Amino acid sequence: MGVIQVIAGALCGVLALVALAGLVTGRPFGRAVIVVSAAIELVLVVHLVAGVGQLLGTEGVPAVTYVGYLVGVLIVLPAAVAWASVELSRAGPAVILLASLTVGFLLLRTHDIWVGATGV
């Protein structure tokens, strides 16, 4: 796994813990969720740029699938934060928790696509 994916995955773990704490205490999400989500999005934009850059010099990688995952992962957290911001019950933190786990899974999937096609 690349450094960018590890950083994004670690931040997803932090976000999952913050969301789990909100879920357990019954509080809607606060500033920590927004800050960590913004940090993850920034790392994911870097991941997108780096991934497309690597893709340009590589053959055999299914480009549409790979870029689809790179772009798709950018949509998950903003959608979850928007949804959770209007959901003030326990469902709000649950949405953030599931979104952070989904982003982590999508990062693993992009890694699998890359390694499966290049062997590196």
ZITA-V289070 format. One record per backbone hydrogen bond with DSSP energy under -1.0 kcal/mol. CO is the residue of the C=O (numbers start at 1). NH is the residue of the N-H. Records with the same first field share a line. If there is no record, write none. Layout:
CO: NH + NH
//
This chain:
2: 6
3: 7
4: 8
5: 9
6: 10
7: 11
8: 12
9: 13
10: 14
11: 15
12: 16
13: 17
14: 18
15: 19
16: 20
17: 21
18: 22
19: 23
20: 24
21: 25
22: 26 + 27
30: 34
31: 35
32: 36
33: 37
34: 38
35: 39
36: 40
37: 41
38: 42
39: 43
40: 44
41: 45
42: 46
43: 47
44: 48
45: 49
46: 50
47: 51
48: 52
49: 53
50: 54
51: 55
52: 56
55: 58
61: 63
62: 66
63: 67
64: 68
65: 69
66: 70
67: 71
68: 72
69: 73
72: 75
75: 79
76: 80
77: 81
78: 82
79: 83
80: 84
81: 85
89: 92
90: 94
91: 95
92: 96
93: 97
94: 98
95: 99
96: 100
97: 101
98: 102
99: 103
100: 104
101: 105
102: 106
103: 107
104: 108
105: 109
106: 110
107: 111
108: 112
109: 113
110: 114
111: 115
112: 116
113: 117
114: 118
115: 119
//
